[in-house]
Amino acid sequence: MTTLDNSPKISPRFRKWKWFFLVSAVAPLIYGLLAYILFPLFWRVDEHRYGNLNSIKITHTAEGIPSDPINIGLVGNKESLQSALSAAGWLPADPIRLTSLWNLLASLSLHRPYPTAPVSSLYLFHRKEDLAYEKDVGKTFRRRHHFRLWRVDPLSDADQVIWIGSASFDRGIGFSRRDGQILHHIAPNIDAERDYFIATLMKADKLLRVDKVTGIGLTLNGRNGEGDWYYTDGIIKIGILK
């Protein structure tokens, strides 16, 4: 005995559109869940952990002019920090004194390296940087990776010292518009230098993890204390030292 199937047939084209409308309806819900609930939840964990940094956005020159934004940080005591930076190939910058200025001029005139050349001072917490490190690019100090770090106070745990700072790439030598002193001009993509700094420590296997917190915020036409243009997504990356 033959039975007749009188149920309506669903065409393949209808099935395709059915899935299209289903995905179109569900995708915004998934996006909303991730973008506005789950991701912000994890983001707020880092913001809460470093809540005392929320008001710290940018360094200043000695004259009080806004300069390089804060974009890096490390957590660990000074000894582990210095050991990690050394393992990652960073060298401490010489302090500014007569001997270092003489070496600087000799490097410029004789085209010879000066891998620990001094960096100009910037200010945060009403004091100049606690540490400054660099890496030369090429045979002179005209081009170099460099950063400055400040120790954040008060400290609740001697082994969990928070250091924050600014990293940028010096692209060439020039003269200060204010006083005629020799100085470097930075490359505009300061996020690339922030990421390079973190990458050197990761390659040296010195970080447990990397946290992110909000810094200066999205900036497309920033200017440092010497008027050099920079742009950034405004995020601070903080490496937790082993």
C-alpha positions, 0 to 999 in steps of 0.5 A: 500500500502506497502512502502519499506525502502531502506535506509541503516541500521546502525548497533549498533556496528557502532553507538558505534564506531561513539560515540567513535570517537566523544568523542575522538575528543571532549575530547581533545578540552574540556581538552585544553579549561579547562587546558590552558584557563579557569583554568589558567585564574582563577589562574592568578587572584590569582597570580595578587592579590598577585603579590608582593609574586612572588619573595618570595619563601623560608626562610633562617637561620641566616647564610643565608642557604636556609631553609623551603619554604613559603607555607602558608599565611593569610590576615587580621589585627593582632588582627583578626589573633591572635583571629582566631589562638587562636580559632583554638587551636594554641598557641604562641611559647615562645621567646628564653630566659634563662627561656624558655631554662630551661623549654625546658630542664626540659620538655626533662629530665622529659618527661613533656609537654611544649605546648609553647616551643620556635622555632628556628628563620628563616629569611625572608625580612632580619628579623626573624619571626614576629609570631610563633605558635604551637600545641603539639602532645603527652605528650612532645614537641618532636612532634608538628605542628608549623609555622612561619609568617612574615608580608608583607610590604608595606601595602596598607590597615590596615585591609588587612595585608598580612602574609606569612610563613612556616608550617611544622611538627616536628617529633623529637628532634635532635642536630644542625649540625652547633652548637650543639643546640637542635632542631627539625627535620621536616617531609618531607611532608610539604604539609600535614602540610600546609593543616592541618594549613588551615583545623584548621582555616576552622574548627573554621569557621575563613576563608572567602575563601582560595586562591592559588599562586605559591610558590617554585614550585614542589620540590621532594628533597628539604633540609632545613637549617638543611639538613632535606629532604622535598617534596612539590607541591610548592603551597602557600595556603592563608586564607582570615580571616573573 
